[in-house]
Amino acid sequence: MRNNRKKFLQQLGAGLFVAGLPGIASAGNFLESTIDVNDFENGGAADDEKYWKHIAHKYYTVSKDYINLENGYYGIQPKPVLQTFQKNIALANSEGARFARKVYPELSSSIKKELAAFLQVSAEEIIITRNATEALNIAIQGYPFKQGDEVLMCQLDYFSMIETFRMLEKKGRIKVNAFDMPLLPASEDEIVEQYRQEITDKTKVILLTHVSNINGLIVPVAKIAAMAKQRGIDTITDSAHALGQLPFSLPALGSDFVGMNLHKWIGNPIGAGVLYIKKERIKEVNVLFGDVNTAEDNISKLAHFGTTPFAVVMTIPISLAFHKQMGVERISQRLHYLKSIWINELEKQDAVEIVTPKNISCAIASFRIKDKKVAEVADYLFKQHSILTVNRALGKDGCIRVTPSVYTGADDVKKFVTAVKSYINV
Ligand SMILES: Cc1ncc(COP(=O)(O)O)c(C=O)c1O
């Protein structure tokens, strides 16, 4: 246990310890008083309410004015992350340009290495972006399409990536083929088969949204990427909602282009994303932000950004360390459990249509109520019961997305169930 504690604190300090800047160097001591590694050593079964209440109380400050079941937007930072972030903001502010010029370059490069290790890839295969949209735009707009190439996507993909591909189509660079994924596929193989059937002999890229922001469907990226690769087709994968919510190995996905963010399920402050490109593919990718001096096979050619949010990037090590302590398996199982509580209850209601397969999803799932407008249902839940969900576009009826987080109690989810039932019965 002692060794574990030491290791944990070392991890927290990594990337933050900078000679000559005592404010950063003391971050480890500061954290020692706020994180108890014992909390993460044992326990944490998905249905252990006592455990999760303890974690929620100790590590999360959330508004008590409403029940937040819209954690799909962005994640609440755990207290030690928030406190470190606040210190980092103060430090970058008080230090000014000396910090940016003399310290930050080396610091950010060590943070990048730490992030790459977390993702199990080489630091030469990632860049830190401001969000997943930026990461994926760099990949999509930089992809070496040739005249006549086609891109395959479905209605459950994220609208920003769809728009980026549609923009390329409008410019005459590609043709987009979009299909409707069944909302309740029975198995992963059925999902793979859907993509396989839609492939044409001109398909060059498949857009994969690892976890749909609309209904939470988890797409079996590795299986689809393998099937596509056999046919000479690339996958560009949007793992914005997968990283931190689901256990997966980035290299094992077999997708050569993957965009993610750290401000959803990793719990970093808002403003950090990651683009991964497999080493041997980097040279093919065209730069979006002008850069003529960096080598073609150096991923830094894609990261010619202006001034970046220092404090956000500096907080990445503590976010990763906290997330690792909690453990993605434990997080994932808890989220799946919370989702199952409400689906198990509401699927018994004739008026409710669940539009997410319970066992091919994790935290996020969606529903609608027959003959009711989704916006009105979401509005009712918020105004009458102080429960925040969000309505999403999906076909002609739309859906209401429900996303608990690790600090959500089963009692909150049950209140949501009661509220929906009361709406059906008015
Ligand atoms: C599936 C998916 N992809 C991409 C994004 C965009 O993420 P970001 O806000 O980090 O650009 C989101 C945001 O909700 C998302 O749900």
The ligand as an ORCA input file, in Angstrom:
! r2SCAN-3c Opt
* xyz 0 1
  C     -19.284     12.020    -30.312
  C     -18.703     13.387    -30.148
  N     -17.689     13.755    -30.923
  C     -17.120     14.960    -30.815
  C     -17.566     15.871    -29.901
  C     -16.935     17.212    -29.843
  O     -16.104     17.275    -28.736
  P     -15.364     18.620    -28.410
  O     -16.379     19.503    -27.770
  O     -14.265     18.230    -27.515
  O     -14.887     19.181    -29.680
  C     -18.631     15.552    -29.066
  C     -19.111     16.532    -28.090
  O     -20.127     16.398    -27.479
  C     -19.203     14.271    -29.190
  O     -20.225     13.911    -28.426
*
